[in-house]
Amino acid sequence: MMKGLMGIDISRWVQSPQWLRWFLIAVAVCLLAYITNAIISEINPGNIWGIIYGTVATLVMVGVALYAIRRRMLKRDLGDSKVWVQFHLYGGTLFLLLMFMHSGFHLPSGAMNWWLWGLSVWVTLSGLLGVVIQKWIPRILTSGLSVEAMYERVPDLVMQIRDRAERLIETCTDPIKDLYRKVVAPALAMPQPRMIYYFDITGGIQSRMQQMEYLKQFLSVEERESLDQLKAMFKTKLELDAHYTLQRALRLWLYTHVPLSLVLLVLVALHLWAVLYY
């Protein structure tokens, strides 16, 4: 296992320790070069040092952007997907450092430069957040839930459970029917994302089923069997809600990261054209 400076196992979060080492070496080289340049002369976007850092940052960003192209082409001859993912992650972070070096670690001036600066920070940080989300969500979903479901399938699965529950409830006694109308039926209406699943993937489910457990002690053996069937359906629906909630977070992340990444690419291209033209 790979241990960090504090003795913490970071292999859970770092897919390739070798890539992390090379990334840290690249960061050290960039900072050493920047410090050396800063001693020799001032660094700003318009002088030779700033232009060099800006050029390298642009090349790195183009390489990072090729990951999205590679995903859409889905061709094996473009290389191992794991290599592309690692370069996308570490290259994107290195791009942000090079962008700061290009500006001399100064805040930008002018609307265009502010947009470039702000989008660079947002796209990089949101990309790092995406790494955390993509590692955290599958782990938490598999740790406490007994069902698996794709995000797109959840509404159809909920509808199937509702149909089965309504057929079952027709044969049940009045106490179970009353519980169904008050507690279960509203939950079966549609997928219902709930914030509690971000903090407690199982507690939110168990607490909502306590009323069924309370009713069970007053029922006959036959009625208990019907209630157990309804309880299983209700539990499955709530677990689907947990999947829907957490997987939707990943979808929302994509909507904030990918489109703005494309905007950043366009603005960098316009910035490069303006520099070369003028």
C-alpha positions as MATLAB code, in Angstrom:
seq = 'MMKGLMGIDISRWVQSPQWLRWFLIAVAVCLLAYITNAIISEINPGNIWGIIYGTVATLVMVGVALYAIRRRMLKRDLGDSKVWVQFHLYGGTLFLLLMFMHSGFHLPSGAMNWWLWGLSVWVTLSGLLGVVIQKWIPRILTSGLSVEAMYERVPDLVMQIRDRAERLIETCTDPIKDLYRKVVAPALAMPQPRMIYYFDITGGIQSRMQQMEYLKQFLSVEERESLDQLKAMFKTKLELDAHYTLQRALRLWLYTHVPLSLVLLVLVALHLWAVLYY';
ca = [
       0.000    0.000    0.000;
       1.132    3.507   -0.772;
       1.395    5.703    2.328;
       1.385    9.482    2.414;
       3.491   11.709    4.652;
       0.974   11.338    7.483;
       0.926    7.540    7.177;
      -2.465    7.571    5.435;
      -3.195    5.004    2.760;
      -3.699    7.035   -0.422;
      -3.916    4.050   -2.761;
      -7.706    4.226   -2.387;
      -7.676    7.561   -4.185;
      -4.569    7.343   -6.399;
      -5.026    4.888   -9.261;
      -1.425    5.091  -10.457;
       1.281    6.061   -7.927;
       3.783    6.269  -10.796;
       1.736    8.996  -12.500;
       1.516   10.866   -9.195;
       5.296   10.738   -8.784;
       5.913   12.029  -12.310;
       3.332   14.758  -11.753;
       5.056   15.902   -8.558;
       8.400   15.887  -10.378;
       6.900   17.990  -13.194;
       5.488   20.462  -10.647;
       8.876   20.717   -8.937;
      10.634   21.331  -12.275;
       8.102   24.006  -13.263;
       8.399   25.827   -9.928;
      12.213   25.629  -10.002;
      12.231   27.051  -13.531;
       9.847   29.817  -12.499;
      11.889   30.777   -9.436;
      15.061   30.846  -11.534;
      13.394   33.013  -14.187;
      11.949   35.331  -11.547;
      15.459   35.918  -10.171;
      16.760   36.789  -13.633;
      13.930   39.059  -14.747;
      10.273   39.910  -14.260;
       7.714   37.444  -15.612;
       4.538   38.642  -17.293;
       2.304   37.366  -20.121;
       3.980   39.639  -22.664;
       7.675   38.784  -22.251;
       9.585   35.721  -23.387;
       9.168   33.827  -20.140;
       5.420   34.385  -19.986;
       5.035   33.415  -23.629;
       6.999   30.194  -23.084;
       4.862   29.195  -20.106;
       1.700   30.137  -21.976;
       2.745   28.052  -24.974;
       3.506   25.004  -22.848;
       0.197   25.464  -20.996;
      -1.655   25.549  -24.340;
       0.064   22.384  -25.567;
      -0.766   20.584  -22.324;
      -4.393   21.715  -22.549;
      -4.671   20.429  -26.116;
      -3.344   17.063  -24.961;
      -5.864   17.033  -22.114;
      -8.695   17.899  -24.512;
      -7.768   14.943  -26.736;
      -9.114   12.688  -23.970;
     -12.667   13.793  -24.778;
     -12.034   13.205  -28.479;
     -10.613    9.783  -27.745;
     -13.700    8.818  -25.690;
     -16.007    9.702  -28.550;
     -13.942    7.946  -31.216;
     -13.689    4.771  -29.083;
     -10.783    3.388  -31.078;
      -8.384    0.966  -29.458;
      -5.440    2.101  -31.577;
      -5.461    5.438  -29.749;
      -3.888    3.825  -26.704;
      -4.759    2.516  -23.259;
      -7.757    4.336  -21.753;
      -6.132    4.339  -18.295;
      -3.170    6.294  -19.670;
      -5.518    8.838  -21.213;
      -7.447    9.239  -17.964;
      -4.269    9.761  -15.935;
      -2.923   12.322  -18.403;
      -6.274   14.104  -18.414;
      -6.197   14.390  -14.615;
      -2.577   15.319  -14.023;
      -2.181   17.258  -17.264;
      -5.228   19.361  -16.438;
      -3.805   20.210  -13.017;
      -0.387   21.002  -14.513;
      -2.117   23.286  -17.044;
      -3.491   25.412  -14.204;
      -0.009   25.790  -12.684;
       1.452   26.772  -16.060;
      -1.373   29.275  -16.544;
      -0.489   30.893  -13.208;
       3.173   30.944  -14.248;
       2.203   32.525  -17.592;
       0.558   35.406  -15.719;
       3.399   35.700  -13.227;
       0.998   34.614  -10.488;
      -0.759   37.970  -10.861;
      -4.480   38.549  -11.163;
      -5.521   39.260  -14.758;
      -6.618   42.556  -16.248;
      -9.335   42.956  -18.857;
     -12.556   41.016  -19.338;
     -11.095   38.413  -21.706;
      -8.208   37.603  -19.399;
     -10.543   37.366  -16.405;
     -12.729   34.890  -18.263;
      -9.679   32.802  -19.173;
      -8.374   32.897  -15.618;
     -11.723   32.111  -14.000;
     -12.610   29.288  -16.387;
      -9.154   27.740  -16.018;
      -9.554   27.632  -12.243;
     -13.150   26.373  -12.442;
     -12.482   23.644  -15.009;
      -9.443   22.353  -13.130;
     -11.051   22.355   -9.683;
     -14.296   20.861  -10.997;
     -12.234   18.160  -12.717;
     -10.545   17.279   -9.419;
     -13.951   17.266   -7.742;
     -15.147   14.879  -10.439;
     -12.347   12.452   -9.559;
     -13.477   12.450   -5.932;
     -17.141   12.019   -6.908;
     -16.414    9.159   -9.318;
     -14.473    7.296   -6.652;
     -16.792    8.113   -3.744;
     -20.198    7.422   -5.313;
     -19.608    3.790   -6.440;
     -17.991    2.994   -3.082;
     -20.867    4.354   -1.008;
     -23.518    2.790   -3.247;
     -22.012   -0.687   -3.002;
     -21.315   -0.420    0.721;
     -24.886   -0.135    1.982;
     -27.364   -1.018   -0.774;
     -28.579   -4.390   -1.980;
     -29.781   -3.281   -5.440;
     -27.927   -1.871   -8.424;
     -29.446    0.347  -11.090;
     -28.391    2.672  -13.862;
     -29.582    6.248  -13.561;
     -31.656    6.098  -16.767;
     -33.446    2.934  -15.646;
     -34.585    4.163  -12.238;
     -37.919    5.773  -13.358;
     -38.981    2.588  -15.195;
     -38.020    0.398  -12.250;
     -39.999    2.602   -9.878;
     -43.034    2.291  -12.140;
     -42.716   -1.503  -12.127;
     -42.542   -1.572   -8.328;
     -45.614    0.677   -8.095;
     -47.611   -1.633  -10.365;
     -46.640   -4.686   -8.311;
     -47.444   -2.931   -5.040;
     -50.875   -1.845   -6.235;
     -51.726   -5.388   -7.293;
     -50.606   -6.667   -3.913;
     -52.494   -4.064   -1.910;
     -55.793   -5.103   -3.484;
     -55.631   -8.352   -1.476;
     -54.509   -6.747    1.799;
     -56.500   -5.806    4.894;
     -57.463   -2.261    5.814;
     -54.517   -1.534    8.199;
     -52.014   -2.352    5.449;
     -54.037   -0.398    2.879;
     -54.073    2.653    5.154;
     -50.301    2.411    5.638;
     -49.846    2.057    1.910;
     -51.894    5.165    1.114;
     -50.216    7.308    3.775;
     -46.586    6.171    3.581;
     -45.783    3.945    0.612;
     -47.910    5.288   -2.253;
     -46.456    8.852   -2.138;
     -42.937    7.398   -2.248;
     -43.795    5.197   -5.233;
     -45.110    8.102   -7.294;
     -41.696    8.881   -8.816;
     -37.956    8.823   -8.057;
     -37.341   11.126   -5.118;
     -33.788   12.425   -4.568;
     -33.114   13.201   -0.906;
     -30.163   14.991    0.674;
     -29.895   12.473    3.508;
     -28.439    9.872    1.127;
     -25.305   11.991    0.793;
     -24.672   11.624    4.518;
     -26.269    8.303    5.464;
     -26.918    5.864    2.661;
     -28.815    3.375    4.871;
     -30.134    5.386    7.804;
     -32.592    7.310    5.696;
     -34.038    4.043    4.444;
     -34.286    2.246    7.773;
     -35.941    5.157    9.556;
     -38.682    5.360    6.916;
     -39.521    1.672    7.382;
     -39.996    1.800   11.153;
     -43.728    2.387   10.848;
     -44.059   -0.916    9.015;
     -42.216   -2.730   11.772;
     -44.517   -1.173   14.347;
     -47.643   -2.261   12.450;
     -46.330   -5.791   11.967;
     -46.733   -6.738   15.633;
     -50.506   -6.239   15.418;
     -51.076   -8.379   12.310;
     -51.844  -12.022   11.763;
     -49.354  -14.397   10.180;
     -50.963  -14.073    6.749;
     -51.104  -10.294    6.994;
     -47.462  -10.194    8.019;
     -46.491  -12.050    4.868;
     -48.268   -9.443    2.743;
     -46.662   -6.651    4.728;
     -43.219   -8.233    4.289;
     -43.730   -8.261    0.522;
     -44.782   -4.615    0.584;
     -41.832   -3.805    2.831;
     -39.407   -5.420    0.383;
     -40.845   -3.367   -2.474;
     -40.691   -0.184   -0.405;
     -37.073   -0.864    0.581;
     -36.127   -1.470   -3.053;
     -37.784    1.816   -4.059;
     -35.900    3.744   -1.375;
     -32.616    2.179   -2.474;
     -33.410    3.217   -6.043;
     -33.923    6.737   -4.706;
     -30.437    6.562   -3.189;
     -28.988    5.504   -6.555;
     -30.940    8.248   -8.289;
     -29.713   10.881   -5.812;
     -26.022   10.042   -5.936;
     -25.819    9.249   -9.639;
     -27.584   12.520  -10.397;
     -24.745   14.326   -8.607;
     -22.355   12.844  -11.160;
     -24.617   13.967  -14.007;
     -24.798   17.494  -12.603;
     -21.012   17.539  -12.348;
     -20.723   16.637  -16.037;
     -23.059   19.509  -16.952;
     -20.833   21.988  -15.102;
     -17.457   20.605  -16.192;
     -17.696   19.519  -19.830;
     -19.502   22.525  -21.415;
     -17.277   25.036  -19.621;
     -14.220   23.054  -20.704;
     -15.302   23.569  -24.313;
     -15.820   27.284  -23.671;
     -12.309   27.464  -22.215;
     -10.874   25.803  -25.311;
     -12.596   28.352  -27.547;
     -11.389   31.288  -25.445;
      -7.810   29.974  -25.423;
      -7.960   29.643  -29.216;
      -9.228   33.236  -29.501;
      -6.541   34.414  -27.086;
      -3.833   32.661  -29.108;
      -5.190   34.098  -32.355;
      -5.217   37.617  -30.877;
      -1.620   37.260  -29.662;
      -0.358   36.014  -33.023;
      -2.426   38.494  -35.056;
      -1.528   41.568  -33.091;
];
